[in-house]
Amino acid sequence: MPRHFRTAQHTPPKRATGRWVMACATLALFVAGCKDQSPAPAPVSAASPADASAAPATDKWLGKWNGPEGTFLQLAGGNGQYEVTIQNLDGPRTFQGKAAGQQIEFEREGVKESLRATNGAETGMKWLSDRSNCLTVRTGEGYCRD
């Protein structure tokens, strides 16, 4: 064989070298992954500021509440700000309400009203007296879910 052919021959890489490169690359990825990991966040304590922004209890009242003779109360919104729609015999009217402790306050015809959780007997309405999950604006004006 002529001499110039022997010098031009290429020797394939050894398998051990390929495995060594793969092992080093895998180790580098593993080490890099460990450095990027941050510790788990600490549990939130009961007195944390995040609790101050928790939804008020009155958010559980969202939805429709039925009264007698086709009347109803519809609460929409949340986070302490509500749209209070009251359907009475004169038709529906909507008011802006705001959480105030365990009540929702709104103004109707210049009068400050409060919506509070009661049972049927506390609504003062005989049609609702056997109910247990109700909201009352005032005696004689209540709405229930059950």
N, C-alpha and C positions, 0 to 999 in steps of 0.2 A: 504494500500500500504506500502511496506517495506520502512523504513527510507532512505536507501542508494539510492533509486530511486529518491526521492524528491530532494536530494542535487545534483544529477547529472543532473538535468534538466537545460536546457539552456534557458535563456530569450532572445527573439529576440530584436534587438535594436529598439528604438523608432523612428518613422518617423521624428519627429522634429529634432532629432540629425542628421539624414542623410541630411535633407534640410540645416541645419546649416553648415555642412561640405561643401556641394556643393556651398553655398553662399560665404563662406570664400575662397574656391578655385577659384571661378569666380572673386572675388574681387582681389585676389592676381595676377591672370593673367592680369586683366585690369590694375592694378598699374604697373606691370612689363612692360607691353606693352607701357604705357605712358612714362616711363623712357627711353626706347630704341629709342624713336622717336627723330630724329634730326630736326632742323629747316630747312625750305625750303631754297635752295641756293639763294643767292642774284642775281638779274638780272645782266647780263653782260653789262658793259657800252661800248659805242662806241670806247673808247680808250683802251680797254683791250688787253693784249698780245694775246689772242685767235684770235683776228681779224687779227693779223700779220700773222698767219698761214692759213688764209682763202685762198681758191683756187683763183688763178689769173683769170682775165677776159678771158684770152686766152683759159682757159679750156672749155669754151662754144663752141669753134671751133672744138672740137674733132669730128671725123667722116670723111665722104667722101664729097669732093667738086668736082664738075664736070667742065671740060673745054671742048673746042671744039675738034672734031675729035677723041673722045675716050680718051682724056687725062684726068687725074684727080690728085687730091691731097688728101692724106689720112693722118689724124693726129691721133696718138694713144698716150697713156700715160696719163699725168695729173700732177697736182700740180707743174706746171711750167717746167716740163721735158717732152719732146716730141720725138716721132719717126715720122719724116716727110718723107712720101713716095710720090714721084712725078713720075707719069706715063706720059712720053711724047712719041713722035714717036719712040724714040730709046729704049723704055722699062722702067720698073720701077727701081728707085734708092731710097735708104733710107739714111736719114741723121739724126743726133742727133740735136735737137733744144732745146732752152731754152727761157722761157718768159723773155721779157725785156720791162717792162711797158705794153703798148698796142700792142706789137708786139711779134713775135717769131723770134729769130735769129738762123741761122744755117749756116754752111760753106759748100759750094759746089765748087769743083774743085779749092780750095784755095781762093775762093772769099766769103767774109762775106755777106750773104743775109738776108733780113728781110721780114717776112710775116706780112701783115697788113690788117685790115678790110677796104673794099671799097665798092663802088657800081659798077655795070657793066661798066659804062662809064669810070670810073677811072682805069679799067684794061687796057684800050687802045686797046681792042679787039672788033671788030664790032659784032662778034657772041654773045658777052655777054652784049652789050650796053644797052639792055632793062631790065637787071637784077638789083636787089637791094641789095642782100645779098651775097657778094663776098669777097674773099681773093686775094690779089695781092702780087706777089713777086717783080716784076718790070713791067714797061710798056710793054705790049705785052705778059705777063705771068700771067694769072689770072684764078680763079676757083670760081664757084658759086653754091649755094644750091637751088635757086628758078628758 
